[in-house]
Amino acid sequence: MKSIVATTYGGPEVLRSVDAPPPVAAEGQVLVRVAASSVNPLDWHELRGRPYLVRISRGLRAPKPRGQAMGSDVAGVVESVGAGVSRFAVGDAVLGFGLGAWSELMVVGEAGLVRMPTGLPMTDAGGVGVAAITALQGLRRGGLVAPLTWGPGEVEPMRPRVLIIGAAGGVGTFAVQIAKLLGAHVTAVTSTRNLALVARLGADDVIDYTTTEVTEGLPRFDLILELAGNRRVRDLARILTPTGSLVASGAPRGQWIAPLTSMARLAIRSRFSRRTFASFLAKRRRRGLPGRPHRRGGRAQRERSRARQSHRHALRAPRTVGLRWDDPATVGRTGQHVVPGIS
Ligand SMILES: NC(=O)c1ccc[n+]([C@@H]2O[C@H](COP(=O)([O-])OP(=O)(O)OC[C@H]3O[C@@H](n4cnc5c(N)ncnc54)[C@H](OP(=O)(O)O)[C@@H]3O)[C@@H](O)[C@H]2O)c1
């Protein structure tokens, strides 16, 4: 099979198309015939080996394992399944992410895949995986875990105010849509050329970062999702409500250990504050995937009780709520990506 590999760290010039033996799905894995993939900042970091911290897990001199195809996002059709796989069968159309998507065939852990929604073109589905899961998990990390609900006779709860910095990017375009579907009031920060795009995705307010500095003004956001990685935490903290959350997913620029210093800074600040400051790495786990109900307990439960105590968001940790990819009625195409419906 054809496979795109990198024999050393570098730019696109180090990529080679090679003939490789087809992989075999081991226990718990699914072999997917790849129809479409895409390029994420994650792939850039893995190809360049930067920040150098990446090389601890990916190999000191060249990406390992040797001969492993590059690429993360995948959309394709199940070719075979390993022992113990129960959710997929041969011929199923799937999307998700794993390691080695720039190849004709790729193995993915069962937890890294979901079934394709009806009518979604493979080329669109191939751009969903990493960006969508990062948006979903980032918002959940900040306490936005379920649609607003209120009973008969109850006052409609305040809509949480969410700021998304980097709203026009891969992660941001999903984050805007998911936050809106969860009932938030969304302010999106982007450059001039993308203002119309984020407005179309549903943002209530749009801010052009080339003309307006978002960190000026009163504390007004319950949740800030920072995807651009170029603002100081103390500046963002100024516009966060007293019990709000700052969730940083965009890594600050730096060759060596930039993500670690940023994580440490956020963790320390969080420790001494009523507010939450967190950086996070998207996880490939079913709990975070669409269609998978949140279990009660764990982080969701903690978020809920914290939200209740602080009256911050009238949000509920759902018992059965999840994104539904399989309902055509709730799947809408957008300029860049696909928005899944929320049940
Ligand atoms: N932690 C994780 O697990 C995880 C997973 C995926 C991605 N990430 C990280 O999350 C970040 C975003 O990923 P992505 O895939 O969305 O990247 P992307 O598609 O390249 O989007 C980045 C966006 O940032 C915007 N931007 C640039 N400078 C900005 C500024 N000064 N203020 C506001 N926005 C600005 C750009 O908007 P304009 O085009 O309008 O200039 C661009 O659309 C990256 O740093 C990536 O490494 C982390």
Ligand as a Chemical Component Dictionary entry (heavy atoms), coordinates in Angstrom:
data_LIG
# 
_chem_comp.id                   LIG 
_chem_comp.type                 NON-POLYMER 
_chem_comp.pdbx_formal_charge   0 
_chem_comp.three_letter_code    LIG 
# 
loop_
_chem_comp_atom.comp_id 
_chem_comp_atom.atom_id 
_chem_comp_atom.alt_atom_id 
_chem_comp_atom.type_symbol 
_chem_comp_atom.charge 
_chem_comp_atom.model_Cartn_x 
_chem_comp_atom.model_Cartn_y 
_chem_comp_atom.model_Cartn_z 
_chem_comp_atom.pdbx_ordinal 
LIG N1  N1  N 0  -4.406 20.530 22.913 1  
LIG C1  C1  C 0  -4.796 19.745 21.926 2  
LIG O1  O1  O 0  -5.077 18.573 22.089 3  
LIG C2  C2  C 0  -4.906 20.385 20.585 4  
LIG C3  C3  C 0  -5.541 19.721 19.547 5  
LIG C4  C4  C 0  -5.681 20.400 18.357 6  
LIG C5  C5  C 0  -5.138 21.677 18.243 7  
LIG N2  N2  N 1  -4.477 22.225 19.278 8  
LIG C6  C6  C 0  -3.894 23.558 19.197 9  
LIG O2  O2  O 0  -4.962 24.480 19.129 10 
LIG C7  C7  C 0  -4.570 25.577 18.317 11 
LIG C8  C8  C 0  -5.618 25.790 17.245 12 
LIG O3  O3  O 0  -5.661 24.658 16.392 13 
LIG P1  P1  P 0  -6.417 24.770 15.007 14 
LIG O4  O4  O 0  -6.389 23.431 14.385 15 
LIG O5  O5  O -1 -7.712 25.444 15.219 16 
LIG O6  O6  O 0  -5.414 25.758 14.226 17 
LIG P2  P2  P 0  -5.711 26.690 12.963 18 
LIG O7  O7  O 0  -6.741 26.055 12.093 19 
LIG O8  O8  O 0  -4.391 27.044 12.397 20 
LIG O9  O9  O 0  -6.396 27.992 13.590 21 
LIG C9  C9  C 0  -5.711 28.924 14.342 22 
LIG C10 C10 C 0  -6.506 30.201 14.291 23 
LIG O10 O10 O 0  -5.900 31.132 15.182 24 
LIG C11 C11 C 0  -6.264 32.400 14.707 25 
LIG N3  N3  N 0  -5.355 33.425 15.191 26 
LIG C12 C12 C 0  -4.073 33.667 14.841 27 
LIG N4  N4  N 0  -3.600 34.720 15.531 28 
LIG C13 C13 C 0  -4.618 35.141 16.336 29 
LIG C14 C14 C 0  -4.759 36.195 17.272 30 
LIG N5  N5  N 0  -3.752 37.028 17.551 31 
LIG N6  N6  N 0  -5.947 36.330 17.923 32 
LIG C15 C15 C 0  -6.961 35.494 17.664 33 
LIG N7  N7  N 0  -6.901 34.491 16.777 34 
LIG C16 C16 C 0  -5.740 34.318 16.119 35 
LIG C17 C17 C 0  -6.267 32.320 13.189 36 
LIG O11 O11 O 0  -7.342 33.133 12.800 37 
LIG P3  P3  P 0  -7.311 33.997 11.449 38 
LIG O12 O12 O 0  -7.214 32.976 10.340 39 
LIG O13 O13 O 0  -8.593 34.721 11.456 40 
LIG O14 O14 O 0  -6.081 34.871 11.540 41 
LIG C18 C18 C 0  -6.533 30.832 12.921 42 
LIG O15 O15 O 0  -7.786 30.639 12.310 43 
LIG C19 C19 C 0  -3.162 25.235 17.764 44 
LIG O16 O16 O 0  -2.205 25.883 18.572 45 
LIG C20 C20 C 0  -3.059 23.755 17.944 46 
LIG O17 O17 O 0  -1.725 23.334 18.114 47 
LIG C21 C21 C 0  -4.367 21.620 20.442 48 
# 
loop_
_chem_comp_bond.comp_id 
_chem_comp_bond.atom_id_1 
_chem_comp_bond.atom_id_2 
_chem_comp_bond.value_order 
_chem_comp_bond.pdbx_ordinal 
LIG N1  C1  SING 1  
LIG C1  O1  DOUB 2  
LIG C1  C2  SING 3  
LIG C2  C3  SING 4  
LIG C2  C21 DOUB 5  
LIG C3  C4  DOUB 6  
LIG C4  C5  SING 7  
LIG C5  N2  DOUB 8  
LIG N2  C6  SING 9  
LIG N2  C21 SING 10 
LIG C6  O2  SING 11 
LIG C6  C20 SING 12 
LIG O2  C7  SING 13 
LIG C7  C8  SING 14 
LIG C7  C19 SING 15 
LIG C8  O3  SING 16 
LIG O3  P1  SING 17 
LIG P1  O4  DOUB 18 
LIG P1  O5  SING 19 
LIG P1  O6  SING 20 
LIG O6  P2  SING 21 
LIG P2  O7  DOUB 22 
LIG P2  O8  SING 23 
LIG P2  O9  SING 24 
LIG O9  C9  SING 25 
LIG C9  C10 SING 26 
LIG C10 O10 SING 27 
LIG C10 C18 SING 28 
LIG O10 C11 SING 29 
LIG C11 N3  SING 30 
LIG C11 C17 SING 31 
LIG N3  C12 SING 32 
LIG N3  C16 SING 33 
LIG C12 N4  DOUB 34 
LIG N4  C13 SING 35 
LIG C13 C14 SING 36 
LIG C13 C16 DOUB 37 
LIG C14 N5  SING 38 
LIG C14 N6  DOUB 39 
LIG N6  C15 SING 40 
LIG C15 N7  DOUB 41 
LIG N7  C16 SING 42 
LIG C17 O11 SING 43 
LIG C17 C18 SING 44 
LIG O11 P3  SING 45 
LIG P3  O12 DOUB 46 
LIG P3  O13 SING 47 
LIG P3  O14 SING 48 
LIG C18 O15 SING 49 
LIG C19 O16 SING 50 
LIG C19 C20 SING 51 
LIG C20 O17 SING 52 
# 
